[in-house]
Amino acid sequence: MKRVFNIAFLLMLVLPIFTSCESLSEKYEQEEPIQAVGTMKLVAPIVSVESRAVDIANFTVKILSSEGETVATYSKYSKMPEIITLPVGDYTVEAYTANVPVASWNSPYYYGSEPFSIYENELTEVKTLICYFEGIKVDVVFDEELLPLLESDVVVTVKIGEGVLEYLAEDAGKAGYFTAIEEENVMIATLTGTVDGQNVISTQTFTDVKAGEARQIRYTMKKIEDAELYEYGVIIIGGESFVIDGTCQLVELGDITLEVPEDAIQDRPDPAPAPEQNPDENQPGGEVVQKVKPTMVGSGFDVNEVQFVEEFISSGAPLEIDITSQEGTTLTDIYVVIDSETLTPEELDNVGLASEFSLVHSSEFYDGFASLDFPYGESITSTNSVTFAITKFLSLLKILGAAEHSFTITATDSNGLSETIELILITE
């Protein structure tokens, strides 16, 4: 039986009507300009599995179109914007544990998805997203007669695909977690070491191991009549021959206990109110003012195309993005997520940054922002137009060597509307 936990989400999406054509992006351009502004709110942020806590704050969340294309990706749920703008259509929201090793002692893999639809001028709620354990849980145990005979060098090596874990005798009953690479996986278990003073090698292969399963490998002593039939794994005790035999059983994953601390995600900002269409509050005469998302335009380059760092450095041209919100509004946040092989946490810390930050709310990085000439704080929230210059970053990227660098930038305005771009920079 699969173990599940519930992530309850509230996805409230309101669709204002516009009087002229305004699309979310070229990819999702529609004949009629429909925008949906919504809030996604986690109700059960912490789930306990056995004695370990799974912190959903670090889950990755994706929204996919009906064609399976990624509309939005948030590397951490706790950093996910509260307001999401979507055109009318069918979607799927996914949540899963990211960066899970192929084998580990403490990183089980969970995944869940839920479809939803956006309709014109209607409220859509996605109330419950169920995430299932989608890895393979493995523990190793020894029969009571065998355990006292095991010496300290005995180790059981379990391999599924590229994932490998080594279980010592003292690890009996300890669970390890593997990534399922196929629908039906092959698991190889090899016991090596000294048993009752005798060197032993015993290898078993188990097939049809599936994602979401818990498997227990049990080792016993099996009495045999003809030891010459066995090349490995035979021990002699009191003149009788035994073979170390390993079997694999499908076992229950166990129960789940939900824990929901009130302060589970302290750094998550309060939900911004959904913008309302009220003619009386727009302008005299009751005329409805169309609300438009912020724009992000590269200074002399296309932000939607890959840019090469050496070309900017050699030309002396600045790498700047002009971010502008609608007249009559102000910018409320600019959120940045950096994904790079060479911009490690240590390298980012050296320049006073992290892999994710808000130019408005992450005050602990203000000194780093200032040294890099980034806009921050009130210089953003007091206006509707700023220039985000990444020019000083380029020399660091070049020093660190060849790599691809992704800068995902989300700008939000006082109407609660957001726009996201992904700027790809290449160093060669």
C-alpha positions in Angstrom: 0.0 0.0 0.0 1.4 3.4 -1.0 1.9 5.9 1.8 0.5 9.3 1.0 0.3 12.7 2.5 -1.9 15.6 1.7 -0.8 19.0 0.6 -3.9 21.2 0.7 -3.6 24.1 -1.7 -6.1 26.9 -2.2 -5.7 28.2 -5.8 -8.0 31.2 -6.2 -8.0 32.6 -9.6 -10.1 35.6 -10.7 -10.3 36.6 -14.3 -10.8 40.3 -15.1 -12.2 41.3 -18.5 -10.2 43.5 -20.7 -11.2 45.8 -23.6 -8.1 45.3 -25.7 -5.8 42.4 -26.6 -3.2 41.6 -23.9 -1.6 38.2 -23.7 0.4 36.5 -21.0 3.2 35.7 -23.5 3.5 34.8 -27.1 3.4 31.1 -26.1 0.0 31.6 -24.5 -1.5 34.3 -26.7 -5.3 34.0 -27.1 -7.8 35.7 -29.4 -9.5 37.2 -26.4 -7.3 38.7 -23.7 -8.1 36.9 -20.4 -5.9 37.1 -17.3 -6.4 35.2 -14.1 -4.9 36.4 -10.9 -4.7 33.9 -8.1 -3.3 32.9 -4.8 -1.9 29.5 -4.0 -1.9 28.8 -0.2 -0.5 25.8 1.6 -2.6 24.6 4.4 -0.6 21.6 5.7 3.1 22.7 5.4 4.7 20.0 7.5 4.2 16.2 7.2 5.8 13.7 9.5 6.8 10.3 8.1 7.8 7.9 10.9 10.2 9.9 13.0 11.4 12.2 10.2 9.8 15.5 9.2 9.2 16.3 5.5 9.3 20.0 5.1 7.1 21.0 2.1 8.6 24.5 2.2 11.4 23.0 0.1 9.2 21.2 -2.4 9.4 22.3 -6.0 6.1 23.4 -7.6 5.3 23.5 -11.3 2.3 24.6 -13.3 1.9 22.9 -16.7 -0.3 23.8 -19.6 -2.7 21.2 -21.2 0.0 20.6 -23.8 2.5 19.6 -21.0 4.6 22.8 -21.4 5.9 24.4 -18.2 4.1 27.7 -17.5 5.8 28.4 -14.2 8.4 26.8 -11.9 9.1 27.6 -8.3 12.2 25.9 -6.8 10.8 26.2 -3.3 7.2 26.4 -2.2 8.1 28.8 0.6 9.5 31.2 -2.0 6.5 30.9 -4.4 4.8 34.1 -5.3 1.3 34.5 -3.8 -0.2 35.9 -7.0 -0.1 33.9 -10.3 -1.5 35.2 -13.6 -2.9 32.6 -16.1 -5.0 32.8 -19.2 -8.2 30.7 -19.6 -7.4 27.1 -20.2 -6.6 23.7 -18.6 -3.6 23.2 -16.4 -1.9 20.8 -14.0 -0.1 21.7 -10.7 2.8 19.4 -9.6 4.7 19.3 -6.3 7.7 17.1 -5.6 10.9 16.8 -3.7 13.7 18.2 -5.8 17.4 17.3 -6.1 16.8 13.8 -4.6 20.0 11.5 -4.7 19.7 8.2 -6.5 20.3 6.6 -3.2 20.4 8.0 0.4 19.5 7.4 4.0 17.3 10.5 4.5 15.9 11.7 1.1 12.7 9.9 0.1 11.1 11.1 -3.1 7.5 12.3 -3.2 5.4 13.5 -6.2 1.9 14.6 -6.8 -0.2 16.3 -9.5 -3.7 17.8 -9.8 -5.5 19.1 -12.9 -7.4 22.4 -12.8 -9.1 24.7 -15.2 -9.4 28.5 -15.5 -12.7 30.0 -16.7 -13.6 33.5 -17.6 -14.9 35.5 -14.6 -15.1 32.5 -12.4 -13.3 31.3 -9.2 -11.2 28.1 -9.5 -10.2 26.2 -6.4 -7.6 23.4 -6.3 -8.2 22.2 -2.7 -6.1 19.1 -2.3 -3.0 17.9 -3.9 -1.9 14.4 -2.9 1.7 13.5 -3.0 2.7 9.9 -3.1 6.0 8.3 -2.0 7.5 7.4 -5.5 10.9 6.1 -4.5 11.9 2.6 -3.3 12.4 2.1 0.5 14.8 -0.8 1.4 15.9 -2.2 4.8 18.0 -5.2 5.7 17.4 -7.6 8.6 19.2 -10.7 9.8 17.7 -13.9 11.3 18.2 -14.3 15.1 20.4 -17.4 14.5 22.6 -15.6 12.0 23.0 -12.2 13.7 25.4 -13.4 16.5 27.7 -15.0 14.0 28.3 -11.8 12.0 31.6 -10.0 12.5 32.2 -6.3 12.2 33.3 -6.5 8.5 30.0 -7.8 7.3 28.3 -5.4 4.8 25.3 -5.8 2.5 25.6 -3.7 -0.6 22.3 -2.9 -2.3 22.2 -1.5 -5.8 19.3 -0.2 -7.9 20.4 1.4 -11.1 23.1 3.9 -10.3 22.1 4.0 -6.6 24.2 2.1 -4.1 23.9 1.9 -0.3 26.0 -0.2 2.1 24.2 -1.7 5.2 26.3 -2.8 8.2 25.0 -5.4 10.6 24.4 -2.6 13.1 22.1 -1.0 10.5 19.6 -3.8 10.7 16.2 -2.4 10.1 17.5 1.0 9.0 15.7 2.3 5.9 17.5 3.5 2.8 15.8 5.3 -0.2 16.4 4.7 -3.9 15.2 6.5 -7.0 13.0 4.3 -9.2 14.5 4.5 -12.7 12.1 2.1 -14.5 8.6 0.9 -14.1 10.0 -2.4 -12.9 13.5 -2.2 -11.4 16.2 -4.7 -10.7 17.7 -4.8 -7.2 21.0 -6.6 -6.5 22.0 -7.3 -2.9 25.5 -8.7 -2.0 26.6 -9.8 1.5 30.3 -9.9 2.0 32.4 -10.4 5.2 33.2 -12.8 8.0 30.5 -15.1 9.4 31.6 -17.4 12.2 35.2 -16.9 11.2 34.6 -17.8 7.6 34.7 -15.5 4.6 31.3 -15.3 2.8 30.0 -13.8 -0.4 26.3 -14.1 -1.2 24.6 -12.3 -4.0 20.9 -12.2 -4.9 19.0 -10.5 -7.7 15.4 -9.3 -7.2 13.2 -8.1 -10.1 9.9 -6.3 -10.5 10.8 -3.8 -7.8 8.4 -0.8 -8.3 8.2 2.8 -7.3 6.2 3.4 -4.2 7.2 0.1 -2.6 8.9 -0.8 0.6 11.2 -3.9 0.4 12.8 -5.8 3.2 15.8 -8.0 2.5 16.1 -10.8 5.1 19.2 -13.0 5.5 18.9 -16.5 7.1 21.0 -19.6 7.5 19.7 -22.4 5.3 20.9 -25.9 5.9 22.1 -27.8 2.8 23.0 -31.4 2.1 25.6 -30.9 -0.6 28.0 -28.0 -0.1 29.7 -28.7 -3.4 26.7 -27.4 -5.3 27.3 -23.9 -3.9 30.3 -21.8 -5.0 29.8 -19.0 -2.5 28.0 -18.3 0.7 28.6 -21.6 2.4 29.7 -21.9 6.1 30.4 -25.0 8.1 29.0 -25.1 11.7 29.4 -28.2 13.9 30.2 -30.3 10.8 27.0 -29.2 9.0 26.8 -27.0 5.9 24.8 -23.8 5.7 24.3 -21.2 3.1 23.6 -17.6 3.7 20.3 -17.0 1.9 18.7 -13.7 1.1 15.0 -13.2 0.4 13.1 -10.0 -0.5 9.7 -9.2 0.8 7.2 -6.5 0.0 6.2 -4.8 3.3 3.9 -2.0 4.3 5.1 1.5 4.2 3.4 2.4 7.4 1.2 5.2 8.7 1.4 8.9 8.3 1.0 11.5 11.0 0.3 15.1 9.9 1.9 17.9 11.9 1.0 21.5 11.1 2.9 24.0 13.3 1.4 27.5 13.1 4.8 29.0 12.3 5.8 26.3 9.8 6.9 28.8 7.1 7.9 32.0 8.7 9.5 33.6 5.7 6.5 33.2 3.5 4.8 36.6 2.9 1.2 37.2 3.6 -1.1 36.6 0.6 -1.6 39.8 -1.4 -5.2 40.6 -2.1 -6.6 39.7 -5.5 -7.1 42.8 -7.6 -10.7 43.9 -7.9 -12.5 45.4 -10.9 -14.6 48.2 -9.5 -15.4 51.0 -12.0 -15.8 53.5 -9.2 -12.3 53.0 -8.0 -10.6 53.2 -11.3 -11.3 56.7 -12.5 -14.1 59.3 -12.8 -17.0 58.3 -14.9 -16.8 54.6 -14.0 -14.6 53.7 -17.0 -12.8 50.4 -16.4 -9.0 50.7 -16.5 -7.3 47.7 -18.0 -4.7 46.2 -15.7 -1.4 45.2 -17.4 1.4 43.1 -16.0 4.9 44.5 -15.5 7.3 44.4 -18.5 10.9 43.4 -18.5 12.9 44.6 -21.5 16.6 44.1 -22.2 18.7 47.1 -22.9 19.8 46.4 -26.5 19.1 42.6 -26.3 16.2 40.2 -26.2 15.7 38.7 -22.7 14.1 35.6 -24.3 17.3 34.7 -26.2 20.5 33.2 -24.8 23.2 35.8 -24.2 26.9 35.2 -24.2 28.9 36.8 -21.4 32.1 37.3 -23.4 30.3 39.4 -26.0 29.0 41.8 -23.4 32.5 42.1 -21.7 34.4 42.6 -25.0 31.9 45.2 -26.3 31.7 47.1 -23.0 27.9 47.1 -23.3 26.0 47.0 -20.0 23.7 44.0 -19.2 20.6 45.8 -18.0 16.9 44.9 -17.8 14.4 47.7 -17.6 11.5 46.7 -15.4 8.3 48.8 -15.6 4.8 48.5 -14.1 1.7 50.2 -15.3 1.3 53.9 -14.8 -0.4 54.6 -11.6 1.1 51.6 -9.8 4.4 50.8 -8.1 6.6 47.8 -8.2 6.2 45.8 -5.0 8.9 43.1 -5.5 11.5 41.7 -7.8 12.4 38.1 -6.9 15.4 36.3 -8.4 16.3 32.6 -8.6 19.9 31.7 -9.8 20.6 28.3 -11.1 24.2 27.8 -12.1 26.9 25.0 -11.9 29.7 27.4 -11.1 27.8 30.0 -9.0 27.9 27.7 -5.9 26.4 28.8 -2.5 30.0 29.6 -1.5 30.7 31.8 -4.5 27.4 33.6 -4.1 28.0 34.1 -0.4 31.4 35.7 -1.2 29.5 38.5 -3.1 26.8 38.8 -0.4 24.1 36.8 -2.3 22.2 33.5 -2.2 20.7 31.4 -5.0 17.3 32.9 -4.2 16.5 36.4 -2.9 14.0 39.2 -3.0 15.4 42.6 -3.9 12.7 44.2 -1.6 12.3 41.8 1.3 15.8 40.1 1.7 17.3 42.9 3.7 20.1 40.6 4.9 21.5 40.9 1.3 21.2 44.7 1.0 25.0 45.2 1.3 25.6 42.7 -1.5 22.9 44.4 -3.6 24.6 47.8 -3.1 28.1 46.5 -4.1 26.7 45.0 -7.3 24.6 48.1 -8.1 21.3 46.2 -7.8 18.2 48.2 -7.1 16.7 47.2 -3.7 14.2 48.2 -1.0 12.5 51.5 -1.4 14.3 52.3 -4.6 12.0 49.7 -6.1 8.7 50.1 -4.1 8.7 53.9 -4.5 8.5 53.8 -8.3 7.0 52.0 -11.3 10.3 51.7 -13.2 13.8 50.5 -12.3 16.8 49.2 -14.1 18.2 45.9 -12.9 21.9 45.9 -14.0 23.7 42.5 -13.9 26.9 44.0 -15.5 29.1 43.7 -12.4 28.2 40.0 -12.2 29.7 39.2 -15.7 33.4 39.3 -14.6 32.7 36.8 -11.8 30.9 34.5 -14.3 33.9 34.6 -16.7 36.4 33.9 -13.9 34.4 30.8 -12.8 34.7 29.2 -16.2 32.5 27.6 -18.8 28.9 27.1 -17.7 25.2 27.9 -18.3 23.6 30.3 -15.9 19.9 30.8 -15.4 18.4 33.9 -13.8 14.6 33.6 -13.2 13.3 37.0 -12.5 9.7 37.7 -11.2 8.4 41.3 -11.0 5.2 42.1 -9.1 3.3 45.3 -9.0 0.8 46.9 -6.6 -2.1 45.5 -8.6 -0.8 42.1 -7.6 0.1 41.2 -11.2 3.4 39.4 -11.9 5.6 38.7 -14.9 8.4 36.2 -15.0 11.4 35.8 -17.4 14.3 33.4 -17.5 17.5 35.0 -18.6 20.1 32.5 -19.8 23.8 33.5 -19.8 26.6 31.4 -21.3 30.2 31.5 -20.4 32.6 29.6 -22.7 
